[in-house]
Amino acid sequence: MSEIHAHNVLNMLADNPMNEQEIRAAVTREFGEDAKFHTCSKQGMDIETLLSFLIQRQKVVQVEGDKWVLNAARMCSH
């Protein structure tokens, strides 16, 4: 199975803020329960590790209470 780039998950949040449960459900629907993700610097991440990475790197930020949204200023452009 090939890994999915984190940009695919970030793009899901670009126009549609979601809470953690909603993003997990959307990722599972789109990519499957066993999906693995990669970024420019990390590989082999499950959804838990990916979400932690995105939050830590401020690539997603919380808005409107528990909703997360893409922080476009922190997204690399490749």
N, CA, C and O atoms as a GROMACS GRO file, in nm:
protein
  312
    1MET      N    1   0.084  -0.118   0.000
    1MET     CA    2   0.000   0.000   0.000
    1MET      C    3   0.088   0.124   0.000
    1MET      O    4   0.184   0.132   0.077
    2SER      N    5   0.058   0.220  -0.085
    2SER     CA    6   0.134   0.343  -0.086
    2SER      C    7   0.082   0.439   0.019
    2SER      O    8  -0.035   0.434   0.058
    3GLU      N    9   0.169   0.525   0.063
    3GLU     CA   10   0.132   0.622   0.165
    3GLU      C   11   0.067   0.745   0.101
    3GLU      O   12   0.098   0.781  -0.012
    4ILE      N   13  -0.022   0.807   0.175
    4ILE     CA   14  -0.094   0.925   0.131
    4ILE      C   15  -0.021   1.048   0.184
    4ILE      O   16   0.016   1.052   0.301
    5HIS      N   17  -0.001   1.147   0.099
    5HIS     CA   18   0.065   1.269   0.144
    5HIS      C   19  -0.029   1.347   0.235
    5HIS      O   20  -0.150   1.352   0.211
    6ALA      N   21   0.027   1.406   0.338
    6ALA     CA   22  -0.051   1.483   0.435
    6ALA      C   23  -0.128   1.597   0.370
    6ALA      O   24  -0.230   1.640   0.423
    7HIS      N   25  -0.082   1.646   0.257
    7HIS     CA   26  -0.154   1.753   0.188
    7HIS      C   27  -0.297   1.711   0.154
    7HIS      O   28  -0.387   1.795   0.152
    8ASN      N   29  -0.318   1.583   0.129
    8ASN     CA   30  -0.454   1.537   0.100
    8ASN      C   31  -0.545   1.557   0.219
    8ASN      O   32  -0.662   1.592   0.203
    9VAL      N   33  -0.494   1.536   0.338
    9VAL     CA   34  -0.572   1.560   0.460
    9VAL      C   35  -0.588   1.710   0.483
    9VAL      O   36  -0.697   1.756   0.516
   10LEU      N   37  -0.482   1.784   0.466
   10LEU     CA   38  -0.489   1.930   0.484
   10LEU      C   39  -0.590   1.992   0.389
   10LEU      O   40  -0.663   2.084   0.427
   11ASN      N   41  -0.593   1.943   0.266
   11ASN     CA   42  -0.687   1.998   0.168
   11ASN      C   43  -0.832   1.973   0.209
   11ASN      O   44  -0.920   2.051   0.174
   12MET      N   45  -0.856   1.866   0.284
   12MET     CA   46  -0.992   1.839   0.333
   12MET      C   47  -1.036   1.949   0.431
   12MET      O   48  -1.156   1.977   0.443
   13LEU      N   49  -0.941   2.011   0.499
   13LEU     CA   50  -0.971   2.115   0.597
   13LEU      C   51  -0.966   2.256   0.538
   13LEU      O   52  -1.004   2.352   0.606
   14ALA      N   53  -0.922   2.269   0.416
   14ALA     CA   54  -0.903   2.401   0.357
   14ALA      C   55  -1.033   2.482   0.354
   14ALA      O   56  -1.033   2.600   0.389
   15ASP      N   57  -1.141   2.420   0.313
   15ASP     CA   58  -1.268   2.492   0.300
   15ASP      C   59  -1.376   2.442   0.394
   15ASP      O   60  -1.488   2.492   0.395
   16ASN      N   61  -1.340   2.342   0.476
   16ASN     CA   62  -1.441   2.278   0.558
   16ASN      C   63  -1.386   2.248   0.697
   16ASN      O   64  -1.338   2.138   0.721
   17PRO      N   65  -1.392   2.344   0.789
   17PRO     CA   66  -1.346   2.316   0.925
   17PRO      C   67  -1.421   2.196   0.984
   17PRO      O   68  -1.542   2.183   0.967
   18MET      N   69  -1.348   2.109   1.052
   18MET     CA   70  -1.406   1.990   1.113
   18MET      C   71  -1.348   1.971   1.252
   18MET      O   72  -1.236   2.014   1.280
   19ASN      N   73  -1.426   1.908   1.339
   19ASN     CA   74  -1.370   1.871   1.469
   19ASN      C   75  -1.290   1.741   1.453
   19ASN      O   76  -1.289   1.681   1.345
   20GLU      N   77  -1.225   1.699   1.559
   20GLU     CA   78  -1.137   1.582   1.549
   20GLU      C   79  -1.212   1.457   1.504
   20GLU      O   80  -1.163   1.382   1.420
   21GLN      N   81  -1.328   1.435   1.558
   21GLN     CA   82  -1.407   1.317   1.521
   21GLN      C   83  -1.447   1.322   1.374
   21GLN      O   84  -1.443   1.220   1.305
   22GLU      N   85  -1.485   1.439   1.326
   22GLU     CA   86  -1.525   1.454   1.186
   22GLU      C   87  -1.407   1.430   1.092
   22GLU      O   88  -1.422   1.364   0.989
   23ILE      N   89  -1.289   1.484   1.126
   23ILE     CA   90  -1.173   1.464   1.038
   23ILE      C   91  -1.132   1.317   1.037
   23ILE      O   92  -1.096   1.264   0.932
   24ARG      N   93  -1.136   1.252   1.151
   24ARG     CA   94  -1.102   1.108   1.155
   24ARG      C   95  -1.199   1.028   1.068
   24ARG      O   96  -1.157   0.940   0.993
   25ALA      N   97  -1.328   1.058   1.077
   25ALA     CA   98  -1.428   0.988   0.997
   25ALA      C   99  -1.408   1.016   0.847
   25ALA      O  100  -1.417   0.924   0.766
   26ALA      N  101  -1.380   1.140   0.812
   26ALA     CA  102  -1.359   1.176   0.672
   26ALA      C  103  -1.235   1.107   0.616
   26ALA      O  104  -1.236   1.059   0.502
   27VAL      N  105  -1.129   1.102   0.694
   27VAL     CA  106  -1.004   1.036   0.651
   27VAL      C  107  -1.029   0.887   0.633
   27VAL      O  108  -0.981   0.827   0.536
   28THR      N  109  -1.102   0.826   0.725
   28THR     CA  110  -1.131   0.683   0.714
   28THR      C  111  -1.215   0.654   0.590
   28THR      O  112  -1.189   0.557   0.519
   29ARG      N  113  -1.316   0.736   0.565
   29ARG     CA  114  -1.400   0.719   0.446
   29ARG      C  115  -1.318   0.732   0.318
   29ARG      O  116  -1.332   0.652   0.226
   30GLU      N  117  -1.232   0.832   0.315
   30GLU     CA  118  -1.155   0.862   0.194
   30GLU      C  119  -1.040   0.765   0.170
   30GLU      O  120  -1.017   0.725   0.056
   31PHE      N  121  -0.969   0.728   0.276
   31PHE     CA  122  -0.844   0.653   0.258
   31PHE      C  123  -0.843   0.516   0.324
   31PHE      O  124  -0.751   0.437   0.300
   32GLY      N  125  -0.942   0.485   0.406
   32GLY     CA  126  -0.948   0.355   0.473
   32GLY      C  127  -0.891   0.360   0.614
   32GLY      O  128  -0.815   0.451   0.649
   33GLU      N  129  -0.928   0.261   0.693
   33GLU     CA  130  -0.888   0.257   0.834
   33GLU      C  131  -0.739   0.236   0.854
   33GLU      O  132  -0.682   0.283   0.952
   34ASP      N  133  -0.675   0.166   0.762
   34ASP     CA  134  -0.534   0.131   0.778
   34ASP      C  135  -0.441   0.222   0.700
   34ASP      O  136  -0.324   0.189   0.680
   35ALA      N  137  -0.491   0.337   0.656
   35ALA     CA  138  -0.410   0.428   0.575
   35ALA      C  139  -0.286   0.475   0.650
   35ALA      O  140  -0.290   0.496   0.772
   36LYS      N  141  -0.179   0.490   0.577
   36LYS     CA  142  -0.054   0.546   0.630
   36LYS      C  143  -0.027   0.674   0.553
   36LYS      O  144  -0.061   0.687   0.436
   37PHE      N  145   0.036   0.769   0.623
   37PHE     CA  146   0.057   0.902   0.567
   37PHE      C  147   0.204   0.940   0.573
   37PHE      O  148   0.281   0.888   0.654
   38HIS      N  149   0.241   1.034   0.486
   38HIS     CA  150   0.377   1.087   0.490
   38HIS      C  151   0.375   1.236   0.466
   38HIS      O  152   0.279   1.292   0.411
   39THR      N  153   0.483   1.301   0.508
   39THR     CA  154   0.506   1.443   0.484
   39THR      C  155   0.642   1.454   0.418
   39THR      O  156   0.702   1.353   0.380
   40CYS      N  157   0.691   1.574   0.404
   40CYS     CA  158   0.825   1.593   0.349
   40CYS      C  159   0.932   1.532   0.439
   40CYS      O  160   1.038   1.491   0.391
   41SER      N  161   0.904   1.527   0.569
   41SER     CA  162   1.006   1.485   0.664
   41SER      C  163   0.977   1.355   0.738
   41SER      O  164   1.068   1.300   0.802
   42LYS      N  165   0.855   1.304   0.733
   42LYS     CA  166   0.819   1.184   0.809
   42LYS      C  167   0.739   1.088   0.721
   42LYS      O  168   0.664   1.131   0.632
   43GLN      N  169   0.755   0.960   0.748
   43GLN     CA  170   0.682   0.858   0.674
   43GLN      C  171   0.618   0.760   0.772
   43GLN      O  172   0.654   0.756   0.890
   44GLY      N  173   0.523   0.682   0.721
   44GLY     CA  174   0.464   0.573   0.796
   44GLY      C  175   0.376   0.614   0.912
   44GLY      O  176   0.363   0.540   1.010
   45MET      N  177   0.314   0.730   0.904
   45MET     CA  178   0.230   0.778   1.014
   45MET      C  179   0.088   0.725   1.001
   45MET      O  180   0.031   0.722   0.892
   46ASP      N  181   0.030   0.683   1.114
   46ASP     CA  182  -0.112   0.653   1.116
   46ASP      C  183  -0.185   0.786   1.140
   46ASP      O  184  -0.121   0.890   1.157
   47ILE      N  185  -0.317   0.782   1.142
   47ILE     CA  186  -0.393   0.907   1.156
   47ILE      C  187  -0.363   0.976   1.288
   47ILE      O  188  -0.356   1.099   1.292
   48GLU      N  189  -0.345   0.901   1.394
   48GLU     CA  190  -0.315   0.960   1.525
   48GLU      C  191  -0.184   1.039   1.520
   48GLU      O  192  -0.178   1.153   1.566
   49THR      N  193  -0.082   0.977   1.465
   49THR     CA  194   0.050   1.040   1.456
   49THR      C  195   0.045   1.159   1.362
   49THR      O  196   0.105   1.263   1.389
   50LEU      N  197  -0.027   1.145   1.251
   50LEU     CA  198  -0.038   1.255   1.155
   50LEU      C  199  -0.106   1.376   1.218
   50LEU      O  200  -0.057   1.488   1.204
   51LEU      N  201  -0.218   1.355   1.286
   51LEU     CA  202  -0.288   1.468   1.348
   51LEU      C  203  -0.201   1.537   1.453
   51LEU      O  204  -0.199   1.660   1.461
   52SER      N  205  -0.129   1.460   1.531
   52SER     CA  206  -0.038   1.518   1.630
   52SER      C  207   0.069   1.602   1.561
   52SER      O  208   0.101   1.712   1.605
   53PHE      N  209   0.125   1.549   1.453
   53PHE     CA  210   0.226   1.620   1.375
   53PHE      C  211   0.170   1.752   1.320
   53PHE      O  212   0.235   1.856   1.331
   54LEU      N  213   0.051   1.748   1.262
   54LEU     CA  214  -0.009   1.868   1.202
   54LEU      C  215  -0.038   1.975   1.307
   54LEU      O  216  -0.021   2.094   1.281
   55ILE      N  217  -0.081   1.933   1.424
   55ILE     CA  218  -0.108   2.028   1.532
   55ILE      C  219   0.023   2.087   1.583
   55ILE      O  220   0.035   2.208   1.601
   56GLN      N  221   0.120   2.000   1.608
   56GLN     CA  222   0.250   2.046   1.660
   56GLN      C  223   0.316   2.145   1.565
   56GLN      O  224   0.375   2.244   1.610
   57ARG      N  225   0.307   2.121   1.436
   57ARG     CA  226   0.369   2.208   1.336
   57ARG      C  227   0.280   2.326   1.298
   57ARG      O  228   0.314   2.404   1.209
   58GLN      N  229   0.167   2.338   1.365
   58GLN     CA  230   0.070   2.446   1.343
   58GLN      C  231   0.022   2.453   1.198
   58GLN      O  232  -0.004   2.561   1.145
   59LYS      N  233   0.012   2.337   1.135
   59LYS     CA  234  -0.041   2.330   1.000
   59LYS      C  235  -0.194   2.329   1.003
   59LYS      O  236  -0.260   2.360   0.903
   60VAL      N  237  -0.248   2.293   1.118
   60VAL     CA  238  -0.392   2.308   1.144
   60VAL      C  239  -0.406   2.383   1.275
   60VAL      O  240  -0.324   2.369   1.366
   61VAL      N  241  -0.510   2.463   1.283
   61VAL     CA  242  -0.536   2.539   1.404
   61VAL      C  243  -0.683   2.525   1.442
   61VAL      O  244  -0.768   2.500   1.357
   62GLN      N  245  -0.709   2.540   1.571
   62GLN     CA  246  -0.846   2.531   1.620
   62GLN      C  247  -0.916   2.666   1.606
   62GLN      O  248  -0.861   2.770   1.642
   63VAL      N  249  -1.034   2.661   1.552
   63VAL     CA  250  -1.121   2.780   1.540
   63VAL      C  251  -1.261   2.738   1.580
   63VAL      O  252  -1.292   2.618   1.584
   64GLU      N  253  -1.346   2.833   1.608
   64GLU     CA  254  -1.486   2.805   1.636
   64GLU      C  255  -1.502   2.690   1.737
   64GLU      O  256  -1.571   2.593   1.709
   65GLY      N  257  -1.439   2.702   1.851
   65GLY     CA  258  -1.451   2.599   1.954
   65GLY      C  259  -1.364   2.480   1.926
   65GLY      O  260  -1.242   2.485   1.945
   66ASP      N  261  -1.425   2.370   1.881
   66ASP     CA  262  -1.348   2.247   1.860
   66ASP      C  263  -1.320   2.218   1.713
   66ASP      O  264  -1.272   2.109   1.680
   67LYS      N  265  -1.347   2.312   1.625
   67LYS     CA  266  -1.323   2.292   1.481
   67LYS      C  267  -1.177   2.320   1.446
   67LYS      O  268  -1.115   2.412   1.500
   68TRP      N  269  -1.122   2.240   1.356
   68TRP     CA  270  -0.987   2.259   1.305
   68TRP      C  271  -0.996   2.309   1.162
   68TRP      O  272  -1.088   2.274   1.088
   69VAL      N  273  -0.900   2.392   1.124
   69VAL     CA  274  -0.894   2.445   0.989
   69VAL      C  275  -0.748   2.450   0.944
   69VAL      O  276  -0.657   2.456   1.026
   70LEU      N  277  -0.729   2.446   0.815
   70LEU     CA  278  -0.595   2.456   0.757
   70LEU      C  279  -0.534   2.592   0.788
   70LEU      O  280  -0.600   2.694   0.774
   71ASN      N  281  -0.408   2.593   0.829
   71ASN     CA  282  -0.331   2.715   0.845
   71ASN      C  283  -0.245   2.727   0.719
   71ASN      O  284  -0.131   2.681   0.717
   72ALA      N  285  -0.301   2.787   0.614
   72ALA     CA  286  -0.236   2.792   0.483
   72ALA      C  287  -0.097   2.853   0.488
   72ALA      O  288  -0.012   2.818   0.406
   73ALA      N  289  -0.072   2.942   0.582
   73ALA     CA  290   0.060   3.004   0.593
   73ALA      C  291   0.168   2.904   0.632
   73ALA      O  292   0.286   2.929   0.609
   74ARG      N  293   0.128   2.790   0.691
   74ARG     CA  294   0.225   2.690   0.737
   74ARG      C  295   0.233   2.569   0.643
   74ARG      O  296   0.305   2.474   0.673
   75MET      N  297   0.161   2.573   0.533
   75MET     CA  298   0.161   2.460   0.440
   75MET      C  299   0.268   2.484   0.335
   75MET      O  300   0.273   2.590   0.273
   76CYS      N  301   0.353   2.384   0.314
   76CYS     CA  302   0.456   2.399   0.212
   76CYS      C  303   0.391   2.397   0.074
   76CYS      O  304   0.279   2.346   0.059
   77SER      N  305   0.457   2.449  -0.023
   77SER     CA  306   0.395   2.468  -0.155
   77SER      C  307   0.461   2.383  -0.263
   77SER      O  308   0.518   2.436  -0.358
   78HIS      N  309   0.451   2.256  -0.248
   78HIS     CA  310   0.502   2.169  -0.356
   78HIS      C  311   0.393   2.079  -0.404
   78HIS      O  312   0.415   1.998  -0.494
   0.00000   0.00000   0.00000
